[in-house]
Structure formats: C-alpha cells, structure tokens
C-alpha cells in the first residue's frame, strides 16, 4: 500500500512538473528584461516597427479579439486540471479518466495555438515590406541572444 501511494505521488509530481512550463519557455522575450523595466508586448512592437495609428488599432483589436476567444479555453483547462489533480490523489486513480483529461487539455491547447497563429498571420498581414524586414531582423537578434544565454 505504501509503495502504491509513493508511486502515485511520484507520478503526480512528475506530471504536474511537466505541465508547469516556465514563462520564458512559452514567451522567450519575457524574463530578465522585465526585471529591468523594459516594455514588452504591443508597446515595444509599436515603437520598434514605427506602426501607423491604423496599424496600431488593427493590431490591438485583433489581439483583444484573440484574448476574448482564448479565455473560455483557458478557464476550461484550469477546470480540467483541477479534476485531474483530484483524480490523481484518489486512493485508486483511474488512468482512463486521467488520460481523458490530458487529451481534452491538449486539444484545447492546440486550438489556442491555432488562434494565436491566426492572430500572428493577421499581424503579419498589416505590416509593410520594410516593417516585415525590420521584424525579421529583430527576431533573429533576439533568438541569437537567447541561444547564447544573453537576454
């Protein structure tokens, strides 16, 4: 009995640990710069790319619409995570139920990523060729810094 409890506990820690992805892995531009007070998000993009007022409006409207669309999925995943944690802490967890929760969570995550991709494609569509080139250059520099460990 002690062995089963220990096994369940270790599995739960491993599973929950793998689901707890650091913000830097999801959004590599966040992290140390935030501690130095550097602005992130739309404000930085507006400044770096010198967006017009019309471009700024389109970008903000698209982003707000995306965030509204993502909220129900985010809330559903939080609910599913709580149910999964409850199942994992039972004396005899049901692997099938846990698998079902994981499948649903991953389906929601995929849909969220697709909505983010739609937003990024809209964003890309409002940029001029010069702004696209500037964006490519900036992103390449950022990724090079991340790979070298300099943020």
N, C-alpha and C positions, 0 to 999 in steps of 0.2 A: 504494500500500500504506500509506504514511504517512497519507494522507487517511482511508482506511478505519479505521485504528487510532484516529486522532483522533476520528472521527465516533462510533465505538463508545464510546470513553472519555467523550465529552461526553454521549451518550445515557445511559450508565450513571450518570454523576454527576447528571444531571437526574432520572432515575427514582428513584435512591436518595434524592436530596434531597427529592423529593416524598413519599416514603414515610416519611421521618423527621419525623413530626409532633411539635411541641413538646408537652410535658405540659400546658402552660397551654391549648393549643387543645383537648385532649381533656378535661381537667378544669380548667375555668376557675377553680375555687376554690383550686387549688394555685398556689404561686408565692411571691410576696413574703411572704405571711403565714406560710408555713412557715419562712422565714428568721428571723422574729421569734418563733418558738416557739409560734405559735398552733396549737391542736389542730384536726385535720381529721377527717373520717370519722365513724364511729358515735358517738364520744365527744362530738363537738360537737352532733350531732343529739340525742343523749340529753339533753344539757344544755339546748339551745335549746328543745326541744319538751316537756321535762319528761315523758319517757316513763315508763310504769309498768314494773315489773320484768317483767311478762308481755310487754309490747310489746318491751322490750329483748331478751328471749330469742328471740321470734319473728323480730325483725329480724336478730339475729346468726346464727340458724340458717339463715334464708333466704339471707343473704349468704354464709355458708360453703358452702352447697349450690351457689350460683351460681359461686363461685370454683372449686369442685371440677369443676363442669361445664365451665368455661371453660378449664381447664388443658390438656386434650388439644388443643383447637383452637389455643391459643397456641403449644404445642410444635410442632404440625403446621405452623403458619405460619412459625415460625423455620426449620424444616427446608426448607420450600418457598423461603424467601428465600435460604438458602444455595445451593440448587440453581440458583435463578435467577441469583444472582451468578456462580456457576461458569459457567453458560451464557453470560452476558453478557461474560465475559472470554475466551471462546474466540476463536480466530482468525476463525472464521466462525460467529457466534452464530445459532441457529435461532430466528427470530422466532415461529414457531408454538409452540415449546416455552416461550418466554418468556411468550407470551400465555396459554398453558395454566396456567402457574404463577400469573400475575396473576389469572386467573379463579378459580382454586381459593382463593387468598388472600382475594379479595374475597368469595367465597361463605362462607368461614369467618368473616370479619369481620361479615358480615350476620347469620349465626347467633349470633355473640357478642353483637351489639347487640340481637337479639331476646331473648336470655336476660337481658340487663341490663334490658330493658324489662319482662320478666316479673317480675323482682325488684322493680323500682320500682312496678309495679302492686300487688304483694303488700304492699310497704311502705305505699303509699297506703291500702290496704285496712285496715291495722291502726290508722290514725290516727283520732282523734275529730274531729268537725267543727271544734272550736276549734284543735286541733293543725294541721289542714289549712290553716286561715286563717293561723295563725302562720307556717307553712312557706311559703305563697304570698307573704306579706309579706316574709319574709326573702330568698327567692329573687329577688323583684323588686328589693329593695335591692341585693343582690349584683350582679345584672345591670346595674343602673344604674351602680354603681361601676365595673364592668368597661368599660362603654361609654365612661365618662368618663376611663378610664385610671387610676382610683384603686383600688388593691387593698388 
